[in-house]
Amino acid sequence: MSAETASGPTQDQVEILEYNFNKVNKHPDPTTLLLIAAEAGLSEEETQKWFKQRLAQWRKSEGLPSESRSVTD
């Protein structure tokens, strides 16, 4: 299993992460992040890193700036 986590999340873990990203929250608070990490069997750091990378990918696909800014900036 450590070999799988070294190269990234497994397909099952990605499905859990994607579900939470798309259906629950793109910006999970610390408590929610911990729950998602526990559900996926990943560390909090791995989960946070995945969400950060996935959010950047999503913003790019939506044609939004890569940095989070409010609409009024």
CYANA upper distance limits for C-alpha pairs under 8 A (distance plus 0.5 A):
  1 MET  CA      5 THR  CA      7.00
  2 SER  CA      6 ALA  CA      6.58
  3 ALA  CA      7 SER  CA      7.09
  4 GLU  CA      8 GLY  CA      6.71
  4 GLU  CA      9 PRO  CA      7.12
  4 GLU  CA     10 THR  CA      6.99
  5 THR  CA      9 PRO  CA      5.95
  5 THR  CA     10 THR  CA      7.79
  9 PRO  CA     13 GLN  CA      6.07
  9 PRO  CA     14 VAL  CA      6.54
  9 PRO  CA     42 LEU  CA      8.34
 10 THR  CA     14 VAL  CA      6.68
 11 GLN  CA     15 GLU  CA      6.71
 12 ASP  CA     16 ILE  CA      7.00
 12 ASP  CA     40 ALA  CA      8.33
 13 GLN  CA     17 LEU  CA      6.72
 13 GLN  CA     40 ALA  CA      5.55
 13 GLN  CA     41 GLY  CA      7.85
 13 GLN  CA     42 LEU  CA      8.46
 14 VAL  CA     18 GLU  CA      6.37
 15 GLU  CA     19 TYR  CA      6.52
 16 ILE  CA     20 ASN  CA      6.81
 16 ILE  CA     36 ILE  CA      8.28
 16 ILE  CA     39 GLU  CA      8.09
 16 ILE  CA     40 ALA  CA      6.59
 17 LEU  CA     21 PHE  CA      6.57
 17 LEU  CA     36 ILE  CA      7.74
 17 LEU  CA     40 ALA  CA      7.66
 17 LEU  CA     47 THR  CA      8.41
 17 LEU  CA     51 PHE  CA      8.42
 18 GLU  CA     22 ASN  CA      6.46
 19 TYR  CA     23 LYS  CA      6.13
 19 TYR  CA     24 VAL  CA      7.71
 20 ASN  CA     24 VAL  CA      5.24
 20 ASN  CA     25 ASN  CA      6.63
 20 ASN  CA     26 LYS  CA      8.09
 20 ASN  CA     36 ILE  CA      7.99
 21 PHE  CA     25 ASN  CA      5.83
 21 PHE  CA     26 LYS  CA      5.31
 21 PHE  CA     27 HIS  CA      8.47
 21 PHE  CA     51 PHE  CA      7.94
 22 ASN  CA     26 LYS  CA      7.31
 26 LYS  CA     51 PHE  CA      7.88
 26 LYS  CA     55 LEU  CA      7.37
 27 HIS  CA     51 PHE  CA      8.32
 28 PRO  CA     32 THR  CA      6.03
 28 PRO  CA     33 LEU  CA      6.06
 29 ASP  CA     33 LEU  CA      6.53
 30 PRO  CA     34 LEU  CA      6.75
 31 THR  CA     35 LEU  CA      6.91
 32 THR  CA     36 ILE  CA      6.65
 33 LEU  CA     37 ALA  CA      6.56
 33 LEU  CA     44 GLU  CA      7.28
 33 LEU  CA     47 THR  CA      7.57
 33 LEU  CA     48 GLN  CA      7.55
 34 LEU  CA     38 ALA  CA      6.63
 34 LEU  CA     44 GLU  CA      6.32
 35 LEU  CA     39 GLU  CA      6.62
 36 ILE  CA     40 ALA  CA      6.58
 36 ILE  CA     47 THR  CA      8.04
 37 ALA  CA     41 GLY  CA      6.33
 37 ALA  CA     42 LEU  CA      5.44
 37 ALA  CA     43 SER  CA      6.27
 37 ALA  CA     44 GLU  CA      5.98
 37 ALA  CA     46 GLU  CA      8.44
 37 ALA  CA     47 THR  CA      6.16
 38 ALA  CA     42 LEU  CA      6.86
 38 ALA  CA     43 SER  CA      7.98
 42 LEU  CA     46 GLU  CA      6.68
 42 LEU  CA     47 THR  CA      6.84
 43 SER  CA     47 THR  CA      6.73
 44 GLU  CA     48 GLN  CA      6.54
 45 GLU  CA     49 LYS  CA      6.57
 46 GLU  CA     50 TRP  CA      6.62
 47 THR  CA     51 PHE  CA      6.74
 48 GLN  CA     52 LYS  CA      6.67
 49 LYS  CA     53 GLN  CA      6.70
 50 TRP  CA     54 ARG  CA      6.45
 51 PHE  CA     55 LEU  CA      6.37
 52 LYS  CA     56 ALA  CA      6.84
 53 GLN  CA     57 GLN  CA      6.77
 54 ARG  CA     58 TRP  CA      6.56
 55 LEU  CA     59 ARG  CA      6.53
 56 ALA  CA     60 LYS  CA      6.69
 56 ALA  CA     66 SER  CA      6.30
 56 ALA  CA     67 GLU  CA      8.49
 57 GLN  CA     61 SER  CA      6.77
 58 TRP  CA     62 GLU  CA      6.70
 59 ARG  CA     63 GLY  CA      6.71
 59 ARG  CA     64 LEU  CA      5.49
 59 ARG  CA     65 PRO  CA      7.15
 59 ARG  CA     66 SER  CA      6.62
 60 LYS  CA     64 LEU  CA      6.22
 60 LYS  CA     65 PRO  CA      7.45
 60 LYS  CA     66 SER  CA      7.00
 69 ARG  CA     73 ASP  CA      7.03
